Every structure is written in structure tokens, then in C-alpha cells.
Amino acid sequence: MTEAILPWQVSQWQQLAGADSEGRLGHALLLSGPGGIGKLRFARALMAWLVCEQPQNQGACGKCRSCHYGLDNPDLHIIEPPEGKKQIAVDQVRELVALSTQTAHRSGGRKVVLVHPADAMNANTANALLKTLEEPSGDTVLILVSNEPARLLPTIRSRCQQLPFPTPNASLALDWLKMSVGDAALAETCLREAGGRPLAAQVLFENDGLAARERCDSLLQAWAAGEQSLSQVIDGLKEVELDFYLEWFAHRIHALLVAVMAEQSDDVNAAWQRWLDRPPAAILSFQKQLLDLRAQVQRGVALNRQLTIESLLLSWAMVCSSANAGLGV
């Protein structure tokens, strides 16, 4: 609970610390930005700081009774999807409504509730949360963490003090990542593959994600060259999780689209260079389909893995054939 904020989060921390010292800290905070940049880590550090008995400039003291309790502190509460689920249940948020009416255990202290990820609320759950946001208790601070704030109800966003977290400065991110990866060149590759998101790059490194992405690239390349059939490609992807596959595809399509629009190819993976002449409108249409599928998976929709992969590959073949260079379907 006393972990430090990350180097690229200093300005956000100073903003909140200044607001708190001046009595301007909102009862609800929305931390938003891309996944894999450390928003949850920041939120946990903020939770500890808000209930700390001797808060320091850069975080909780780590020594007081409140810090000693850690996540067992009765004034700290985390609302997140139950194990094995991707959606926050409405009953979990209703418990928050009851909690907000109670006083903090520490005299003069605060109760802090973390909702993560806030995107994992359906309409009923979000409406239940609105009741607390509309009638907040003076000693309760809600922290919402969101990768896609546009998916939240406008009424929720409007009732929160918003704190955006952009993709961090590349130099800061790389310096931090090198401490985990060790090798500078490998760290740079992981960071590039993760779209500049250092914590996502760290996970990619630790889970051997680079090899899995290379396999996805090589299988698609083999299909494009007519060296493997569609069924062989799908069989070759049987060890790849659907959410990983969709993330890989989304990253590759985004890089390709940027390169096509800007008429440059520096950031396009070598296996994708052959598609730099695809029509931008066709790529955009495919990207929408891909992102819609990824959003469904993130919401916990149970998609058929094989059919989803097959559908995407066939749709991509249509994009490629629109420029007279089809795939071997």
C-alpha cells in the first residue's frame, strides 16, 4: 500500500496534493488514460495517502497505524469484478451506497473507495453508483480508474474531478523499464510493442509476449504468402488467448493506419510493410470491427474464440484484396 508513484506521475500527484491542502479535493476522482501506464498503482498510493495519519509530500508515511493495516484498513474499500468475472455487479455498488452513510473508523479521518476498472460497469451498475455521486458523504472519497472514460455515463464523468494520465514521456518510461528488463535494446523493443506503455511493456517481457506477437506476425505472413491455409493459421494460434490476439491485431492495425495516413513506414512491423498501400478507408472500417470485438471481450462477452479469429482474418483478407493483393483464403 505504500508503493511510490511512478516518475511520470509527479505532476498529477502534485495537482491532487495541492487541491487537498487547499480544501479543493473532489469527493470523486476519475483517473483516466491508456491501460498499462500505472493508473492503478497511482490510485493505490493515493488511497494510502488519504488515510495516512502522517502523510508525506510524495505519499503515505508507511509507519502509522493506518499504513500498517494496508488493504485491511477498515476505511479502505476496493470494488472490482469478482474473480473470474469482467463485470462489476450492481450489488457491489449498492453496498457502497450503504458504506457512504457510515463514519470513518479513525476519528476525523476519511473513507476511500476504489472502483477499478470503472469501465466494467453496465448501465444498471453505473446508475447505482450515481446515487452515491449525487449525495456524497463528506468523509468519503471515491477513486474511479478508467482506461476508456468515454464508455462511462456522461453524468458520472461530470460528477468527478478528472485527472488524465497520458502515455508517459518515452525517456522516463524507458529508464524505468530498463531496471526490470536489464537489456536496453530489449526494453526499447518491449516499450515500442506496448505502444509506449511501460507497465504493459513489463508484462509483455515477463510473459514472453514478444515471442507470441512474433508468432502472430509470422502466421499472418505465411497466410499472405499462400504458405499456410486459414485452418492451419487458426490451429497455429491455438495457444494464444483471444484478448492477447485482439490486442496484437489492434496495435498492428493502428501502426499501419498511422503510417498509411502519414505516408511513412518507420513504425510499421516488417511483416506488415506489404500492406502499406491498402486504402485508408478500408483499414478504418476493419479497425472499427476489431475494436468493437475487443470492447466486447473487455466487457466479459463470451465470444467464440475460433469463430472470432476466423471472422477477423477473412475481414482482413477483404481489405487486402481491395488493393489487388489478396490472402490465400
C-alpha positions in Angstrom: 0.0 0.0 0.0 3.0 2.4 0.4 4.5 1.8 -3.0 5.8 5.0 -4.6 4.2 6.8 -7.5 6.0 6.4 -10.9 8.3 9.0 -12.3 5.8 10.2 -14.9 3.1 10.7 -12.4 4.6 13.5 -10.4 2.6 16.3 -11.9 -0.7 14.5 -11.3 0.3 13.8 -7.7 1.2 17.5 -7.1 -2.1 18.6 -8.6 -4.1 16.4 -6.2 -1.9 17.2 -3.2 -2.3 20.9 -3.8 -6.0 20.6 -4.2 -6.2 18.6 -0.9 -4.1 21.2 1.0 -6.4 24.0 -0.2 -9.6 22.0 0.5 -10.4 21.6 -3.2 -10.1 17.9 -3.5 -13.3 16.5 -5.0 -15.3 13.7 -3.4 -15.0 11.7 -6.6 -11.9 11.4 -8.7 -11.6 9.9 -12.2 -8.2 8.7 -13.2 -8.2 8.1 -16.9 -5.8 7.2 -19.6 -4.4 4.2 -21.6 -4.1 0.9 -19.8 -0.6 -0.2 -18.8 0.8 3.2 -17.6 0.3 2.8 -13.9 -3.0 4.4 -13.0 -4.0 1.6 -10.6 -0.6 1.9 -8.9 -1.2 5.6 -8.5 -4.7 5.1 -7.2 -3.4 2.6 -4.5 -0.7 5.1 -3.4 -3.4 7.8 -3.2 -5.7 5.6 -1.1 -2.9 5.0 1.4 -2.0 8.7 1.5 -5.6 9.8 2.0 -6.0 7.7 5.2 -2.4 8.1 6.4 -2.1 9.7 9.9 1.2 11.5 8.9 1.1 11.9 5.1 4.2 13.0 3.4 4.7 15.1 0.2 5.2 12.1 -2.1 2.9 9.5 -0.4 1.9 7.8 2.8 4.4 7.6 5.7 4.4 3.8 5.8 4.8 3.8 9.6 1.5 4.9 11.2 -1.3 2.6 12.2 -3.3 3.2 9.1 -0.4 2.4 6.9 0.3 -0.7 9.0 -3.2 -2.1 8.2 -2.6 -1.8 4.4 -5.6 -3.1 2.4 -7.1 -4.4 5.6 -7.7 -0.9 6.8 -11.4 -0.7 7.5 -11.6 2.7 5.9 -10.3 1.4 2.5 -12.6 -0.4 0.1 -12.0 -1.8 -3.4 -14.8 -2.5 -5.8 -13.6 -4.7 -8.8 -15.1 -7.5 -10.8 -15.3 -10.8 -8.8 -12.7 -13.4 -9.5 -13.3 -14.9 -12.9 -15.6 -12.1 -14.0 -15.1 -9.0 -16.0 -18.1 -7.0 -14.8 -18.7 -5.2 -11.5 -22.0 -6.4 -10.1 -24.7 -3.9 -9.2 -24.9 -5.4 -5.6 -21.3 -4.4 -5.1 -22.1 -0.8 -5.9 -25.2 -0.9 -3.7 -23.0 -1.8 -0.8 -21.1 1.4 -1.5 -24.3 3.4 -1.1 -24.7 1.9 2.4 -21.0 2.4 3.2 -21.1 6.1 2.3 -23.5 6.7 5.2 -21.2 5.4 7.8 -18.5 7.4 9.6 -14.8 6.6 9.2 -13.3 4.3 11.8 -10.5 6.8 12.5 -11.8 9.9 14.2 -11.6 12.8 11.7 -10.4 10.5 9.0 -11.8 9.6 5.6 -13.2 6.5 3.9 -11.7 5.8 0.4 -13.3 3.6 -2.2 -11.5 2.5 -5.3 -13.6 1.4 -8.3 -11.5 -0.4 -10.8 -11.9 -0.7 -13.7 -14.8 1.8 -13.8 -15.4 0.7 -17.4 -16.5 -2.6 -16.1 -19.9 -1.2 -15.0 -23.0 -1.9 -17.1 -25.9 0.7 -17.2 -27.6 -0.6 -14.0 -24.4 -0.6 -12.0 -23.4 2.8 -13.2 -26.8 4.2 -12.3 -26.5 2.7 -8.8 -23.1 4.5 -8.5 -24.8 7.8 -9.4 -26.8 7.7 -6.2 -23.5 8.0 -4.2 -22.1 10.6 -6.5 -25.2 12.7 -6.3 -25.4 12.6 -2.5 -21.8 12.2 -1.3 -20.8 11.8 2.3 -18.3 14.4 3.4 -15.7 11.9 4.6 -15.8 9.6 1.6 -13.6 9.9 -1.4 -14.3 7.7 -4.5 -11.5 7.0 -6.9 -12.5 5.7 -10.3 -9.9 4.3 -12.6 -10.8 4.0 -16.3 -8.9 3.1 -19.5 -11.8 4.2 -21.6 -13.7 7.1 -19.9 -15.9 7.6 -23.0 -17.6 4.4 -22.0 -18.8 5.9 -18.7 -22.1 7.7 -18.4 -21.7 11.4 -19.0 -23.4 12.0 -15.7 -20.7 10.0 -13.9 -17.9 11.9 -15.7 -19.5 15.3 -14.9 -19.6 14.5 -11.2 -15.9 13.6 -10.9 -12.8 15.6 -10.7 -11.0 14.4 -13.7 -7.3 13.6 -13.8 -5.9 12.5 -17.2 -2.9 10.3 -17.5 -1.3 10.4 -21.0 1.2 7.9 -22.3 4.4 8.9 -20.4 7.5 10.5 -21.8 9.4 7.9 -23.7 12.7 8.6 -22.0 11.2 8.4 -18.5 9.3 5.2 -19.4 12.4 3.6 -20.9 14.7 4.4 -18.0 12.1 2.8 -15.6 11.6 -0.2 -17.8 15.3 -0.9 -18.2 15.5 -1.6 -14.5 13.1 -4.5 -14.9 14.3 -5.8 -18.3 18.0 -5.2 -17.9 18.9 -5.0 -21.6 18.3 -1.5 -23.1 17.6 -2.7 -26.6 15.1 -5.3 -25.4 13.4 -2.7 -23.2 13.1 -0.4 -26.1 11.5 -3.2 -28.2 9.0 -4.1 -25.5 8.1 -0.4 -25.0 7.5 0.0 -28.7 5.4 -3.1 -28.9 3.3 -1.9 -26.0 2.7 1.4 -27.6 4.8 3.4 -25.1 3.0 2.0 -22.1 5.7 0.9 -19.6 3.7 -1.4 -17.3 2.2 -3.1 -20.3 5.7 -3.5 -21.7 6.9 -5.0 -18.4 4.1 -7.6 -18.6 4.9 -8.3 -22.2 8.5 -9.0 -21.2 7.7 -11.1 -18.1 5.1 -13.2 -20.0 7.3 -13.8 -23.1 4.8 -11.7 -25.1 7.3 -10.7 -27.7 7.6 -14.3 -28.9 3.8 -14.7 -29.0 3.5 -11.5 -31.1 6.2 -12.7 -33.4 4.3 -15.9 -33.9 1.1 -14.0 -34.8 3.1 -11.9 -37.3 4.7 -14.9 -38.9 1.5 -16.9 -39.2 -0.3 -14.0 -40.9 2.7 -13.5 -43.2 2.7 -17.2 -44.1 -1.0 -17.0 -44.9 -0.5 -13.8 -47.0 2.2 -15.6 -48.9 0.0 -18.7 -49.5 2.2 -20.9 -47.5 -0.5 -21.8 -45.0 -4.2 -22.2 -45.1 -6.7 -20.4 -42.9 -7.3 -23.6 -40.8 -3.5 -24.0 -40.4 -3.2 -20.4 -39.2 -6.0 -20.8 -36.7 -4.5 -24.1 -35.4 -1.2 -22.3 -35.1 -2.9 -19.7 -32.8 -4.5 -22.3 -30.5 -2.2 -21.3 -27.6 -2.8 -17.6 -28.0 -5.5 -16.1 -25.8 -8.2 -14.2 -27.6 -7.7 -10.9 -25.7 -3.9 -11.1 -26.4 -4.7 -11.8 -30.1 -7.1 -8.8 -30.3 -4.6 -6.5 -28.6 -1.9 -7.6 -31.0 -4.1 -7.1 -34.0 -5.3 -3.7 -32.8 -1.7 -2.5 -32.2 -0.6 -3.6 -35.6 -3.6 -2.0 -37.4 -3.1 1.3 -35.5 0.5 1.5 -36.5 -0.3 0.6 -40.1 -3.1 3.2 -40.3 -0.9 5.9 -38.9 1.8 5.0 -41.4 -0.6 5.0 -44.4 -2.1 8.3 -43.4 1.3 9.9 -42.8 2.9 8.2 -45.8 5.8 6.8 -43.8 6.7 3.3 -42.6 9.3 3.7 -39.9 7.0 2.3 -37.1 5.4 -0.5 -39.1 6.5 -4.0 -38.3 8.4 -5.6 -41.1 5.8 -8.3 -41.6 3.2 -5.6 -42.2 5.1 -3.5 -44.7 3.4 -5.3 -47.6 0.1 -3.6 -46.7 1.2 0.0 -46.7 -0.7 0.5 -50.0 -4.1 -0.5 -48.5 -6.9 2.0 -48.8 -7.2 4.0 -45.6 -11.0 3.8 -45.6 -10.9 0.0 -45.8 -8.4 -0.1 -42.9 -10.5 2.2 -40.8 -13.6 0.1 -41.4 -11.7 -3.0 -40.3 -10.3 -1.3 -37.3 -13.8 -0.4 -36.1 -14.8 -4.1 -36.3 -11.7 -5.1 -34.5 -12.1 -2.5 -31.7 -15.8 -3.4 -31.3 -14.8 -7.1 -30.7 -12.1 -6.1 -28.3 -14.5 -4.0 -26.3 -16.9 -6.9 -26.1 -14.2 -9.2 -24.7 -13.2 -6.5 -22.2 -16.9 -6.3 -21.1 -16.9 -10.0 -20.5 -18.9 -11.1 -23.5 -18.2 -14.8 -24.2 -17.2 -14.8 -27.8 -16.4 -18.0 -29.7 -12.6 -17.8 -29.9 -12.2 -19.7 -33.2 -15.0 -18.0 -35.0 -13.9 -14.6 -33.9 -10.3 -15.2 -35.1 -11.6 -16.7 -38.4 -14.0 -13.8 -38.9 -11.3 -11.2 -38.4 -8.9 -12.9 -40.8 -11.5 -13.1 -43.5 -12.4 -9.5 -43.0 -8.7 -8.6 -43.2 -8.4 -10.6 -46.4 -11.2 -8.4 -47.9 -9.2 -5.3 -47.0 -6.1 -6.7 -48.7 -8.0 -7.9 -51.8 -9.3 -4.4 -52.3 -5.9 -3.4 -53.5 -5.3 -6.4 -55.7 -3.2 -8.4 -53.2 -5.4 -10.9 -51.5 -4.6 -13.5 -49.0 -4.6 -17.2 -49.6 -8.1 -17.9 -48.0 
